[in-house]
Amino acid sequence: MSTAQETADGEAQPWGEVTPDAARRLLLAAVEAFAERGYHATTTRDIASRAGMSPAALYIHYKTKEELLHRISRIGHEKALEILRTASRAEGGPAERLADAVSSFVRWHAGGRTTARVVQYELDSLGPEARAEIVGLRRQVNAEVRGIIEDGVRSGDFDVMDVQGTTLAVLSLCIDVARWFNVNGPRTPEEVGALYADLVLRMVGAGEPGAAQR
């Protein structure tokens, strides 16, 4: 399955925000090349070839290989933040919101696993300025999940001794799905999302969503 065909939350991953079409094709080719070979082992010639273009054509849209990685990372992290922010600000108690956040985040990492591997595991390939921007987005991602857990602790829905440590554990669990998920495996992204949501609720000492109110 190509990067363009991967899905997240049941929707195509079109990179529709990337224009013109040639820039989008190059970005898709870069995602596939970085995921397959790693950033440092990939050349601009490799990327252009995958996109069916000449190396010179790449520089019309991207000044450097790092600019491609930076754009992939920024778009990916902004999407991840949007997913978690939507869940954290939804109606419902902490358990419902945490379950929604985890299941949605896992579906994104499973359905868009090729993109997610590049987004999550190539951070150190970025230069200082680009890296700092992505680290800032990661802090916002962390804050959304931490906020839900803190709400649950305050309300008595969760039994958590170390909120920050638990937040890191939850995010690590979700992110790692991109490393091992296999589209030909026994579970769909939706099934893995549901499983992980249940595991995380057990981790924070919650029952089913709404259990504290029964």
Secondary structure, DSSP 8 states (H G I E B T S, - for coil): --GGG-EETTEE---TTS-SHHHHHHHHHHHHHHHHH-TTT--HHHHHHHTTS-HHHHHHH-SSHHHHHHHHHHHHHHHHHHHHHHHHTSSS-HHHHHHHHHHHHHHHHHHTHHHHHHHHH-GGGS-HHHHHHHHHHHHHHHHHHHHHHHHHHHHTS---S-HHHHHHHHHHHHHTHHHH--TTSSS-HHHHHHHHHHHHHHHTT--STTGGG-
